[in-house]
Amino acid sequence: MTDGSIDALTDAVRDCISREGATRESLARFLAREQGLARADAEALAHAICGRLLADRFPAITQMELMLTEDCNQRCDYCFVEGKNRGNRMSWGVARQAVDFLFTHSRGQAPVRILFFGGEPMLEFDLIRQIAVYAGAQARERGGKVEFNMTTNGTLLDEARAAFLAEQGVSVLLSIDGDRSTHDRHRKTADGTSSYERVVGNLPAMKRHQPWLGTRMTVHPDTVGRLSSNVEHLAGLGLMQFLIGPATGQAWSDAALAEYRRQMIEVCRWLKRQLEAGRALRVTPLEETPATLSGRRHIWGCRAGRHAVSVNARGALYPCSKMLGVDRLKGVMPLGTLTDGITQIHNRLALCGMLPVTREACAGCRLIDMCMGGCYACNYQATGSVFQPDPLECRVKACMVEITREAAEILGPCRDRLAAGVSGAAENAACRE
């Protein structure tokens, strides 16, 4: 093959993979049709081309969310995982393949991070045990490092399990929304009973083995008026880090968002008093500043599909658990499978910002320099496109920018004391709404 023909083929392949819907299969069909290759040769060449593209053009994958089960012992009415069922549980074979996939596609970068997710991941504790032991051994063998995180509702964590997770270095992020009435309003068990007492009853065991314990607090329009008091309540129970966010997919009125802003400012004032008294606490949404929010005009999206992937119980690859959870777990923007690798090249190109994406709704927005386009899954659910922003997300973002500005003034020099806390599972945990 001459240099000219190679250049022509390269240009043709580049054009093919840039078109909407291009996959490894479509590239193989293109090579067979346009280049006259036998089907087997076309498939082999397509596989090689895609492998080279993934290695040369795409960032390494260093984070993986494992949806160990689609089942849960709770039925939180704002949960983004739609269509929970007992039928799909990850096998050890799929889990082991996922760990191997992560180490291979991390290209030697360290650490790699594994998030145990669901459903409720603690329903599959024996599988968690196998994965942690195997991944730890693989990291040592390869001269790397693996970190584990888990988002859990906390109802199944007893002393022995908490001890094992601590031994393996699994950082736990707890889902609890506040006091009994707030928490039980939207986070009931599968049989409709209270889950608050179960979670709170397990807190001492969790704290003994993971002293720095964070929580994912989801705020609903009908509980927003208790946000500040709920943070204080949970801090009184021993929680030290708070990831706070409005429940998505809900009808947030202007009045409810205004109350959210007022409550967050109250949290900020409380946090300042606690920091001045020497307590180690973090409220993650208040750690942004106007400076750290700026310069995002040309940045779209989060880590999903770039440095991170999610694996479902059957071994299919998606950008994140939230994108996997939509459409009753049919998911959106699939990337491929553990067996075949990343075959939906076009989807990953788009998620990595390698394809032009029109953002008409963002063009005239005053917050374009402070926003990365919102959550992909929320966008899809609201507009039918991961790249067209959810109007609610836009309103929430505007609210958060104002909160950030006020918080920066209130905290002042106290902000430096936030770094004294240990992050725990918070920064690496998946969304949990």
Secondary structure, DSSP 8 states (H G I E B T S, - for coil): --HHHHHHHHHHHHHHHHSTT--HHHHHHHHHHHS---HHHHHHHHHHHHHHHHHHTS----EEEEE-BS--SB--TT-S--S--SS-B--HHHHHHHHHHHHHHTTT-S-EEEEEESS-GGGGHHHHHHHHHHHHHHHHHHT--EEEEEEE-STT--HHHHHHHHHTTEEEEEE--SSHHHHHHH--BTTS---HHHHHHHHHHHHHH-SS-EEEEEE-TTTGGGHHHHHHHHHHTT--EEEEEE-TTS---HHHHHHHHHHHHHHHHHHHHHHHTT---EEGGGG--HHHH-S-TT--S-SBTTTEEEE-TTSEEES-HHHHHHHHHT-SS--EETTTEE--HHHHHHHTT-S----HHHHT-TTGGG-----HHHHHHHHS-TTS--HHHHHHHHHHHHHHHHHHHHHGGGGGGGGGS--TTGGG-----
